Amino acid sequence: MFNASRTHAARAAWWLAIPISASLGAGALAQQPSASGSSPQVHQAEVAGAAGISAQMKTGESTYQTVCLACHQADGKGLPGAFPPLAGSDYLLGDKDRAVGVVVRGLEGEIVVNGVKFNSVMPAMTQLSDQEIADALTYAMNSWGNKGGAVTVAQVAAVRAKAAAEPKTASSPTQHPTTTAELKYQGAPSPAGAEGVKILVTPGAPNMTEPEFKHAQEIYFQRCAGCHGVLRKGATGKPLTPDITQKKGTEYLKVFINQGSPAGMPSWGKSGELSQEEVDIMARFVQHEPPQPPEFGMPEIKASWNVIVPVSERPTRQQSKYNLDNIFAVTLRDAGEVALIDGDTKEIINVIRTGYAVHISRLSHSGRYVYTIGRDGRIDLIDLYFEQPTKVAEIKVGLEARSVETSKYKGYEDKYAIAGAYWPPQYTIMDGLTSSRSRSSRLAA
């Protein structure tokens, strides 16, 4: 068995983005009424209930400020045309189960809040516990003049159980990642680089000076292109083409760039990675047509080809005692390396320099070779027959790429390899044993 491991991520949120924690106080049983019309037990229950809500409000407030404030604002009024208000919201206060359901299931499509239409996407908050959701909603339902009462853990659990039984469809709202590693995933810089790109300005987009545009261009290729793609058509992140971003508007976009999202969008502004001026520049920049990166054609592909160990000098049979059916290829993303690990002993066999942020490690049909491809379009051919697995050839097929595959059809085993590039939009067919380019074809944009 051959294994390859990697981590991913990317998305956005609106209506009520919440994580939190605590519990609701208890109720009580009224018995004999007092002369004033209420028993001591009833009074105690009221006090306990108030104390419980107070505890939920405290924990809920902390999380709201961390996660929800960016969209719904400190005053709960949201952002007009982008994020609905929670303060005085008839949609929030009108149905507790519905409010819980929005957090648990997510929500997509048009809704009406206080007579105003909103149409955006809220991902399902599956990474939150029942307690966290109950506390968060309790805070929202009892702040800014709201008097919505408490949401209990039992209510959330019931809605979650019902949601879990519902079939998922292609139109179901996208869910957030559920692991710490995914939440911390940050987009890699694009290997395409910003130099030599052609500047395009789009009608309907906010004005930008040429220095601002060039600065934003550098930031995008360094911070954003790895997830959203060189041409902003989306990859692990969502597409950011002008037909989408112009409808959202500058203020909407600044919120996400500044605060990030629980789906893995880094908080570029809040973290200090970008200044508030740069956040504003980027929000305007993504409303323009994407700059066109430089070409990478046949001359560049040929120039990058390097056979390190010719076929005639490679072993004719396996030199090591490793079980080739149980070797892991593990991507060391930011180091630009792959670690080959013995699946039987869990020991590292060798660490090999590769392209940047290897996206795929693909085993050949014979089980002898491993083909890796980095985001920078570099393919490395690793021979497992050596006593220590060794890189024997390399080639670069583009500026931004993701996948490579080898021929497995009878009579063509290991004869060819094929790789596809995001930029330029083309595929390259290579000799399977040397990575020599055989053919390269441009795909329709």
N, C-alpha and C positions, 0 to 999 in steps of 0.2 A: 504494500500500500504506500502511496506517495501522498504527502500532506503539504499543503501550503497555507500559511496563516497570515492574516492581515486585519487591520481595523479600519472602519469607515464611520462616516457620519453624515448630516445636514439637513433645517426647514424653518418655518415662521409661525407665530401665534398671535391671537388677538383676544377677544372677548374677556376671558378671565384666565390668565396664566398664573398658576398658583402652586407652590409647595409650602409645607407648614407642619404643626404637631400640637397635641394636648387632648383633653377629654372634656366631655360635657358633664356638668353636675347632675344630680339625681332629681327625681320627682318625689312626691310623698303622698300619703294617703290621708285625706281629710276624715276626721272622726267627729267628735262632739264639738259643735260650734260654741264659741265663747260669747259673752254678752255683746261684744263688738261685732259679732257676725262671722268671725273666723277663728278656727281652733289654733292652738300653739303649733300643731303639726303642719297645718297649712302655711302658717307664717314661716316655719322652719324650711318648708319645701321651697317657698318663694325666695328665701335668702340663699338656699343652696343652689337654686337654679340661676340666680343672678351671679353668684360666685363662679359657677361653671361657665357661663357666658363670658364673664370677665377674663377667665383664664384662657378661653379660646381666642378672645379678642387680642390678648397680649401676644400669643404665639402667632396668630394669624397676621397681625400687623407687621411683625418682623419679616415674615416671608413675603407679604405683599410689597413691602418696600424694596425687597431684593429682586423679586421676579416680575411682579405685575405692574409696578409703578410706571415703567417705561411706556406702556401702551395706555393704561387707564388713568395715569397721572395721580399725583399726591391727593388731589381733591376729588378723585373718583369720577371726573367729568369726561374722561377719555379724550380722543382727538377727533374733532368734527370731520366727517367724511371717511374716517379711517377706523377708529376704535370706539365702540359704543360706550356710553357712560354707565357707571354702576351706581352713582349717586342718584337716588330717586328713580331708578330704572324699573319700569313696570314689567319688563321682561325678566329681570332678576328676581324681583320680589313677588311676582305673580304665581310662581309655581316652584316650590323647593325641589321636587323630584326632577323637574326639567332642568333646573340650575345644576343639580348634581350630575345629571345626564350629559350636559354640555362638557363638563370637566372630564367625566369618565369616557365618553364616546368621542368627544370632539364635535365640531360643527362646521358645516360648509354650506354656503348658499345664503340667500337673502333672508334677513329677519327685519322686523320693525320694532324699534325701541323708542318709546315715548313719541310715536308718530313719525319717526325718522327712519328711513331705510338704510341698512348697512349690509354689505356683501363682502365677506372676507373668509378666511379660514382659521379655525382654531383646532390645532392637533389634540388628539386624546392624551390626557395627562396620566398615562399608565405607569409612570415612574413614581407616582405619589401613593402613599398609604391611605387607607380609609380615614385614619385620624387626621392626616394632613389636609385632606380635601374638606373634611367637616370643619376644621378650624378656620381654614381659609374662607370658606363660604360664610361662616358665622361672622367673621370680621367684616366681609363685604356687605352683609345684610344688616349690619348694625352700626355702620359708620356713615358720616356725612348726612346725618339726619334720617337715615334708613332705620326702620323698626321692623325687621324681618324675623326676629327670633333666632333660635339656634338650629343648626343642622347637626344631627347625631351621627355617630359612627355607624350605627345600625342602618340608618337611611342610606348612607353611602354604600355600605356592603350589599344591601339589597339591590340597589341600582346597578352596581358593578356585576353582581351575579347574573342579573337579567341581561346586561350588555354582553357578557362573556358567552351567553348562549345564542346570541344573534349572529347569523352568518355574515362574514365580511365580503364585500363586493368591491369591484374596481373603483366605485365612487365613494367608498368609505373614507372618512377623514384620515389623513396620515398620522401615524403615531410618533411620539417622541422616542428617542433612544431610551433604553432602560438600564444601562450600565454606566458606572462612573467613567470608564475609559471612553465610551462614546460621547458622553456629555462634555468631556475635556478635549475631544478631537478638534484640532484646528487646521484650517486649510493650509496646504503647502504652497509655496510660491510656484508660479508657472515657469518651467524651464525655457519657455519661448522668449522671455525677456521683453523689455519695453523699447529697446533701441531699434530704430529703423522702421517703426510702425507708421502707418499713414493715418493722420488725424482726420476724422470725419465729424462734422457738426450736423446735428439733426434739427429740422424745423419743429417747433413746439417744445423744445427742451430749454431749461433755464440757461441764461447767459453765463458764459465762462470766459475768462481771459486765457490767452494762449499759455502763459506760465502755469495757471491753475490746471488747465487741461493736461499739460505734460506731467505735472506733479501727481495728479490723480491717476494718470496712466501708469506711472511707476508704482504707486501704491497698489493699484489693482493687480498688476502682474506679480507683485511680491506677496500680497496678502489674500487675494480673492480668486485669482484665475484657477488655482488648483482645485477648487470646489465648484465654481460656477462656470468654468470653461473659458478658454481664450476668447472665444466669440460670444461669451455670455449666454450660450444656449442651454446651460445647465449640465451638470455631471452628478457628483454627489450632492451638490447644492442646487437650488432652484434656478431656472432661467432668469436673467436680468436684462432682457431685450427691451427696447424703448416702448414697444406696444404695451408692455406690462408696467414698466416703471413710471412712465409718464402719467398713467392713470392713478397710480398710488400717490404721487406728489412728493415734493421735497421733505416736508415735515414728517410724513409717514416713514420715508426711507431713513431719515436721520435717527428716528427712534430705534430701529433695528441695528443700524451701524453703531450707534452709541451704546446701547444696552445689550445687544445680542438677544439670544432666545434660548429657552431650555432644550431646543432641538440640537444644539451644538454650534450655533452661530456665535462666534466669539464676541465679547463686549469690547469692541475696539476702542470706543471712546472712554467708557467707564474704567477700563483697565489701564488707560494712559498710553496705549500703543498709538493711538491717533489723538491729535488735539481736536478741540471743538471746531476749529477752523477747517481742519482736514476732514472731519465728519461731514461738515456742510459741503465741502468740495466734492466728496465722494457721492453724496446724495444727489448732487446735480450731475456729476459725471455719468452715472449709470443711466441717466435719462437720454443721453446722446447715443448715437450709433457706436458700436464697438470699434476701436481702432484696428486696422488690419495689420497683423504681424507680418514679418518678412517671410519670403518663400524658402522652402527647403526641398530642392528638387534632385534630379539624378546626379548632377556633379557633386553635390554635397553628400549624398548617400554613398557614392563610390569612394569619395575621399575619406569617409569615416570607417570603411571596411578594413579589418585587421585580423589576419589569421595568425594567432600566437603560436599554436602548435599544429603543423600540417598533419593531414590525415595519415600520411605514411609514417609519421613519428609517434603516433598514438599506440597505446597497448592493444594487442589483439584479443586479450581476455582480461577479466577483472583481476587487478593486482592486490586488492584489499580483501579482508574477511567480513566487511560490513554486509548486512542484509539489505540489498538495494531495494527490496520491496517495502522497507520500513524506514525511510529516511525523510525527515522533515526539512523543508526549505522555508525558513522564517525570515520575513522582511524586517530589516533594521532600517526603518524608513529614513529618518533624517541623516543617518550615517552614510546612506548610499551603498549599503552592503546587504548580503544575504548570508545567513548562518545556516549551514547544513548540519543537522542534528541526527545522531543515531537514535532511532525510535526504540531500540531494544534497551540501550543503557542510558538514554537521555543525555549523553555527552555530546559536546560540540565537536564535530569532525573537522570543520574548516569554516573560516569566515572569508567570503570572497567579495572583492570590490565590484560593484555593478553600477547600473544607471541609478538615478535619483528616485527614491521612493518606489521601489519595485512594486508593480501592481499585480503581476501574474508570474508565478513560477510554474512552467509547464513541462511535464515529463514527455519524452519522446516515446514512440510506439515500442521500441526495443527495451526501454527502461534504462538505457545507458546515459542519455543526455538530459540535462535540464536546461530549458530556455527561460531566461528571465527578461522582462521588459520593464523599464522604468518610465516614470511620467515624462522624462525628457526624451523618450523615443529610442533610447539605447537598448539594444538587445545583446545579451551575453550568453554564450554557449558554454556550458559546464559539463565536462566529461567525468562521469562517476567511476570509470574503469581504472583511473590512476590510483596509486596507493593512497594519496590524499586528493579528493576531488579537485580538479583544476580547470580554470577557464582556458578554453582553446581558441575561441574566436569572438569577435564583437563587431557590431555595425550599428549605425544610427539611422532610423527610418523616418524621422520627422522631428518636430520641435515639441510636440505634445502627443503622447500615445498612451494606450492602456492594455492592449492584449496581443498575444502571439499564440499561434497554434502550429502543430506539425502534421504532416500527412500520415494517415494511418490505414488508408485503403490498401487492399491486398495488391502487392506488386509495386507499391509506392511507399512502403514503410520507411519513415525517416528521410525520404528523398527530398522533400520540400518543407519549408516553413513559410508561414504567412503572417504578417503583422499589419494592424490597422492604426492609423494616426488620426487624432483629432485635428491637428494642424501640422502641415497642410492636410486637408481632407482627402487622404489617399491610402491605398494599401500597397504593400511591397511583398513580392514572392521571392524567396531566397533558397539557395542550396541548403539542404538540411544539415549537412556535415561541416560546412565552412561559413555559413551565413552570407555567402556571396550573393549579391543582388541578382536575381534573374529577370525580374520585371517589376515595374512600379506603375500604378494606374491611379489617376485622379478621380475622386468620387464627386458626384453632384453635390453642390452646397445645399 
